Every structure is written in structure tokens, then in C-alpha cells.
Amino acid sequence: MIAKIDCIPCILDDVRGAIDLLTADEHIKRLVMKESLEFMSRNMDLSKEPSTYITEVHRIIKRITGIAVPFEKRRWMCNELGMKLSERLEERIKNLDGFERFSHLARWSIAGNALDFRTVGTGYDFDMASIEKHLNEIANKLDVDLMPQIYKMINSHIVKSILFIHDNVGEIALDKLLIQEIQDNGVKVISAVRGGPITSDATVEDALQVKLHEAAHLVIIAGPDTLGISFDEMSQVLKDELSKTDMVIAKGQANFYIFSEHKHEVKCPIACLFRTKCRLVWSMFGGCENMNVAVVL
């Protein structure tokens, strides 16, 4: 999905919410907003995905504030919460099998997408204590449901390897359970995370925190500090995996932006599992509010 005019105020609001949490220094805040506005006036030609522009303004934030890992404590808290949730989820699925078990894990993986503390409508002040209740309310609902088709593809014996592209901190602990389920059924899963911190996107350090390597066949770096993956900045190892994998599972709205635009460059099915977080995206699926989505591109 290419950026629209509506993305402009959303990006600016995102920048403001981030710097309000990161610093009380009004001078730094003004510098960040000034440079972000200048960047957008020069480059916001609406020819690229929204995540491209969000990546650049957050790089401005990191450079001007001098904070190498913004929201470090919040990231850690999200991962800890995700691991606690995954432990409880394991107990719930003990007596499930087949499609019922897979679907339950996949829906919770999608629900985990709400752990994104930069989500429009919750923002960087998301109340951590309310998250579990929030996830419980949304985990059993799929508004766009191609899960049976996704399950059938994974278990077709044609798909022998899956490239799983992760989205956020916290969420990756729930992804881990889904990956373990897929691997237990004989399909190799390669996990891709970001090589540097950007808002709430999961990095190698986050993967280590939740012990993602215990479930995935291999954990790779998708590229540098980009929001979602980037076809302009992706690592060579991600290019190699994309060229040979039998299927992609992409988590999160930012990765949906990217793959909906670049699907012609990928020679295998792409399953997108995510929660819509803005009007532009939920309207694509005929909705009028946040939606849980499982689609195949």
C-alpha cells in the first residue's frame, strides 16, 4: 500500500507521541519536529509505503535525542508480558490438535499485534496492565478469515519451508508458539527480525530475550532499523531466503504495506496476519474499525 494524504498527520502525531515520552527537553522536541517536517516537505511525495517515511522520522528522533534504543524499558516489558501470555496459552491448547490448535495459536499471534505501543489510538502511553484483558477480548475473532486456506497450504506437503517475518516486541513470544507448532508438523521455519531498533519492531536482541531460536530453525536479520521490512534496505540473507522459500508468513500492518506492493517480486504465497490500525487499511477490507486479518496475497 502506497502512502496517502491521511498518512501525513498520522506520522506527525506518531513523532510527537514518541518524543513526549523520550524527553522533557523542549528544545530537542522542537529540533525533532522541525527536521521531521523538513524531511516530509522534501520527501513526502506519496510514492512509497507509509513505513518508509515512518522509518526516516524515527531515525531523526534517534539521531537528535542521542538515544540509541528508544523505549528500551517498554520494549523489555512487552517481551516479558508476551512470554507470560505464551505460558498461559500453552496451558489452554494442551487438548487441542489439528486445525483447531493451529487456528487458536494463529489468532493469538494476530492478537499479539495489539502489543504495538505505537498503535494509533493507544500510542506510547499504552497501559501495560490492561493489555492482557485487551488481548483476551480480541483473540477469538477474525474479521477477514483465510485461516483454513493458510492451514491447508502449510500442510500440503508442497510447503517445506516458511519465511516468517516478525513485527513487534511482545508479539514475537506468541509468534514463537505458532512457529513451534508449524515446525512440529515438519515444516522448516526461518524467522526474520530487524537488525536495529525502530519504534516497537522486534530485533535480534528481542528474539534472544524470548528465546525465539528454540522454536525457529534459524533466526536471521531482515535488514537495518526499518519499520517492517524494506525491499530497498533488506539484507542479502533475507533476499536469499525470499528467493527460495515455499511460503511467507508476514506479521503486522507495516509488512502488509510492503508485500501488497511487492508481491509480484515474490514467487511464493504470502500469508499476512495482522490487526488493522488505521482507517486506510481497514477500509480496504470493508471495515469501519480495527480488524483482525488473515489473508493471502
C-alpha positions as CSV (number, residue, x, y, z in Angstrom):
1,M,0.0,0.0,0.0
2,I,1.4,3.4,-1.0
3,A,1.1,6.3,1.5
4,K,-1.9,8.6,1.2
5,I,-2.5,12.2,2.3
6,D,-4.1,10.9,5.5
7,C,-0.8,9.4,6.5
8,I,0.8,12.8,6.9
9,P,-0.9,13.9,10.2
10,C,-0.7,10.3,11.4
11,I,3.1,10.3,11.0
12,L,3.5,13.7,12.7
13,D,1.3,12.6,15.6
14,D,3.5,9.5,15.9
15,V,6.6,11.6,16.1
16,R,5.1,13.9,18.7
17,G,3.9,11.0,20.9
18,A,7.4,9.4,20.7
19,I,9.4,12.5,21.7
20,D,7.0,13.4,24.5
21,L,7.8,10.0,26.1
22,L,11.5,10.1,25.3
23,T,12.4,13.6,26.6
24,A,11.2,16.6,28.5
25,D,13.6,18.9,26.7
26,E,11.5,21.3,24.7
27,H,14.5,22.4,22.6
28,I,15.1,18.8,21.5
29,K,11.4,18.3,20.8
30,R,11.4,21.4,18.6
31,L,14.5,20.2,16.7
32,V,13.0,16.8,16.1
33,M,9.7,18.3,14.9
34,K,11.4,20.9,12.7
35,E,13.7,18.3,11.0
36,S,10.8,15.8,10.6
37,L,8.7,18.5,8.9
38,E,11.5,19.5,6.7
39,F,12.1,15.8,5.7
40,M,8.5,15.3,5.0
41,S,8.2,18.5,2.9
42,R,11.1,17.4,0.8
43,N,10.3,13.7,0.5
44,M,6.6,13.1,1.2
45,D,5.7,12.6,-2.4
46,L,3.3,9.7,-1.6
47,S,5.2,7.4,-3.9
48,K,6.3,4.9,-1.2
49,E,4.8,2.8,1.5
50,P,4.0,4.7,4.8
51,S,6.6,2.6,6.7
52,T,9.3,4.2,4.6
53,Y,8.5,7.7,5.9
54,I,8.0,6.5,9.4
55,T,11.4,4.8,9.4
56,E,13.1,8.1,8.4
57,V,11.4,10.3,11.0
58,H,12.3,7.8,13.8
59,R,15.9,7.8,12.6
60,I,15.7,11.6,13.0
61,I,14.4,11.0,16.6
62,K,17.3,8.7,17.4
63,R,19.9,11.0,16.0
64,I,18.8,14.2,17.6
65,T,17.9,12.7,21.0
66,G,21.1,10.6,21.1
67,I,19.0,7.6,22.3
68,A,20.3,4.5,20.5
69,V,17.4,2.3,21.7
70,P,14.3,4.3,22.2
71,F,11.7,2.9,24.6
72,E,14.2,0.3,25.8
73,K,12.3,-0.4,29.1
74,R,9.0,-0.5,27.4
75,R,10.3,-3.0,24.8
76,W,11.6,-5.2,27.6
77,M,8.3,-5.1,29.4
78,C,6.4,-6.0,26.3
79,N,8.6,-9.1,25.8
80,E,8.2,-10.1,29.4
81,L,4.4,-9.8,29.1
82,G,4.4,-11.7,25.9
83,M,6.3,-14.6,27.5
84,K,3.8,-14.7,30.4
85,L,0.9,-14.8,28.0
86,S,2.5,-17.5,25.9
87,E,2.9,-19.7,29.0
88,R,-0.8,-19.4,29.8
89,L,-1.7,-20.0,26.2
90,E,0.3,-23.2,26.2
91,E,-1.9,-24.5,29.0
92,R,-5.1,-23.6,27.1
93,I,-4.1,-25.5,24.0
94,K,-3.0,-28.8,25.6
95,N,-6.1,-30.7,24.5
96,L,-6.3,-29.1,21.0
97,D,-5.0,-30.5,17.8
98,G,-5.1,-30.1,14.0
99,F,-6.7,-27.0,12.6
100,E,-8.3,-26.1,15.9
101,R,-4.9,-25.9,17.6
102,F,-3.2,-24.1,14.7
103,S,-6.0,-21.6,14.3
104,H,-6.0,-20.8,18.1
105,L,-2.3,-20.1,18.0
106,A,-2.5,-18.0,14.9
107,R,-5.4,-15.9,16.2
108,W,-3.4,-15.2,19.4
109,S,-0.4,-14.4,17.2
110,I,-2.6,-11.8,15.4
111,A,-4.0,-10.5,18.7
112,G,-0.4,-10.0,19.9
113,N,-0.1,-7.4,17.2
114,A,-2.0,-5.2,19.5
115,L,1.1,-5.1,21.8
116,D,2.4,-2.4,19.4
117,F,2.8,0.6,21.7
118,R,2.9,3.0,18.8
119,T,-0.6,1.9,17.6
120,V,-2.9,4.8,16.6
121,G,-5.5,5.2,19.3
122,T,-3.3,3.8,22.1
123,G,0.1,5.4,21.4
124,Y,3.2,5.3,23.5
125,D,1.3,5.6,26.8
126,F,-0.4,2.2,26.3
127,D,-1.4,0.9,29.8
128,M,0.6,-2.3,30.2
129,A,-1.7,-3.5,33.0
130,S,-4.7,-3.6,30.6
131,I,-3.0,-5.4,27.8
132,E,-3.9,-9.0,28.8
133,K,-7.6,-8.1,29.1
134,H,-7.5,-6.3,25.8
135,L,-5.9,-9.3,24.0
136,N,-8.4,-11.7,25.5
137,E,-11.2,-9.6,24.1
138,I,-9.8,-9.7,20.5
139,A,-8.0,-13.1,20.3
140,N,-11.1,-15.2,19.4
141,K,-12.2,-13.0,16.5
142,L,-11.1,-13.0,12.8
143,D,-12.8,-10.3,10.7
144,V,-11.1,-11.5,7.5
145,D,-10.6,-15.2,7.7
146,L,-8.5,-17.2,5.2
147,M,-7.0,-19.3,8.0
148,P,-8.4,-22.6,6.6
149,Q,-6.6,-21.8,3.3
150,I,-3.4,-20.9,5.1
151,Y,-3.5,-24.1,7.1
152,K,-4.1,-26.2,4.0
153,M,-1.1,-24.6,2.3
154,I,1.2,-25.2,5.2
155,N,0.1,-28.9,5.4
156,S,0.1,-29.5,1.7
157,H,3.5,-31.3,1.6
158,I,4.5,-28.8,-1.1
159,V,5.5,-26.3,1.5
160,K,8.6,-27.5,3.2
161,S,10.0,-24.1,4.3
162,I,8.4,-20.9,5.5
163,L,10.0,-17.5,5.9
164,F,8.3,-15.9,9.0
165,I,8.7,-12.1,9.1
166,H,8.1,-10.8,12.6
167,D,6.6,-7.5,13.6
168,N,6.7,-6.3,17.2
169,V,8.2,-6.9,20.6
170,G,6.0,-9.0,22.9
171,E,4.1,-10.3,19.9
172,I,7.1,-12.4,19.0
173,A,6.7,-14.6,22.1
174,L,3.2,-15.5,20.8
175,D,4.7,-16.0,17.3
176,K,7.1,-18.4,18.8
177,L,4.3,-20.8,19.8
178,L,2.9,-20.7,16.3
179,I,6.3,-21.4,14.8
180,Q,6.9,-24.3,17.1
181,E,3.5,-25.8,16.0
182,I,4.5,-25.4,12.3
183,Q,7.9,-27.0,12.9
184,D,6.5,-29.8,14.9
185,N,4.5,-30.7,11.7
186,G,7.6,-31.0,9.7
187,V,7.9,-27.6,8.0
188,K,11.1,-25.6,8.5
189,V,10.6,-22.0,9.7
190,I,13.1,-19.2,9.2
191,S,12.4,-16.2,11.4
192,A,13.4,-12.7,10.3
193,V,13.8,-9.8,12.7
194,R,15.2,-6.3,12.4
195,G,18.9,-5.6,12.8
196,G,18.3,-2.4,14.7
197,P,15.7,-0.8,17.0
198,I,12.8,1.2,15.4
199,T,9.8,2.0,17.5
200,S,8.3,-1.3,18.6
201,D,9.7,-3.6,15.9
202,A,11.4,-6.8,17.1
203,T,15.2,-7.0,16.8
204,V,17.8,-9.8,17.3
205,E,18.0,-8.8,21.0
206,D,14.3,-9.2,21.4
207,A,14.4,-12.6,19.7
208,L,17.1,-13.6,22.2
209,Q,15.0,-12.4,25.1
210,V,12.0,-14.6,24.2
211,K,14.3,-17.5,23.1
212,L,12.9,-17.5,19.6
213,H,15.8,-19.7,18.4
214,E,14.3,-22.5,20.5
215,A,11.3,-22.7,18.1
216,A,12.6,-21.4,14.7
217,H,15.0,-23.4,12.6
218,L,17.1,-20.2,12.1
219,V,16.8,-16.5,13.1
220,I,18.0,-14.1,10.5
221,I,18.4,-10.3,10.3
222,A,16.0,-8.8,7.8
223,G,17.9,-5.6,7.4
224,P,18.7,-2.5,9.4
225,D,16.3,-0.4,11.6
226,T,13.3,-0.2,9.2
227,L,9.7,-0.3,10.2
228,G,8.7,-3.6,8.8
229,I,11.0,-5.0,6.1
230,S,12.2,-2.8,3.3
231,F,12.8,-4.0,-0.3
232,D,15.3,-1.1,-0.6
233,E,17.3,-1.9,2.5
234,M,16.8,-5.7,3.1
235,S,19.8,-7.8,3.9
236,Q,21.3,-10.2,1.4
237,V,20.3,-13.2,3.7
238,L,16.7,-12.1,3.5
239,K,16.9,-11.7,-0.3
240,D,18.3,-15.3,-0.5
241,E,15.6,-16.7,1.8
242,L,12.8,-14.9,-0.1
243,S,14.1,-16.4,-3.4
244,K,13.9,-20.0,-2.2
245,T,11.2,-20.2,0.5
246,D,8.0,-22.0,-0.3
247,M,5.8,-19.6,1.6
248,V,6.0,-16.3,3.5
249,I,4.1,-15.5,6.7
250,A,4.3,-11.7,7.3
251,K,3.1,-10.3,10.6
252,G,1.9,-6.7,11.1
253,Q,0.4,-3.8,9.1
254,A,3.8,-2.4,8.0
255,N,4.8,-5.7,6.4
256,F,1.3,-5.8,4.7
257,Y,2.1,-2.4,3.3
258,I,5.3,-3.8,1.8
259,F,4.1,-7.1,0.5
260,S,0.9,-5.8,-1.0
261,E,3.2,-3.6,-3.2
262,H,6.0,-6.1,-3.9
263,K,4.0,-9.4,-4.1
264,H,5.0,-9.6,-7.8
265,E,8.6,-9.9,-6.8
266,V,7.9,-12.9,-4.5
267,K,7.4,-16.2,-6.3
268,C,5.5,-18.0,-3.4
269,P,2.3,-17.5,-1.5
270,I,2.3,-14.7,1.1
271,A,0.1,-15.0,4.2
272,C,-0.4,-11.8,6.1
273,L,-1.5,-12.0,9.7
274,F,-2.2,-8.7,11.4
275,R,-4.5,-6.3,13.1
276,T,-5.5,-3.2,11.1
277,K,-4.6,0.0,12.9
278,C,-5.9,2.8,10.7
279,R,-8.9,3.8,8.5
280,L,-7.0,3.5,5.3
281,V,-6.2,-0.2,5.9
282,W,-9.4,-1.4,7.5
283,S,-11.4,0.3,4.7
284,M,-9.5,-1.9,2.2
285,F,-11.3,-4.9,3.8
286,G,-14.7,-3.3,4.1
287,G,-14.4,-2.5,7.8
288,C,-15.0,0.6,9.8
289,E,-12.8,-0.1,12.8
290,N,-9.7,-2.2,13.9
291,M,-9.9,-5.7,12.4
292,N,-8.1,-9.0,12.8
293,V,-7.0,-10.2,9.4
294,A,-5.6,-13.4,7.9
295,V,-5.2,-13.0,4.1
296,V,-3.2,-14.5,1.3
297,L,-1.7,-12.2,-1.3
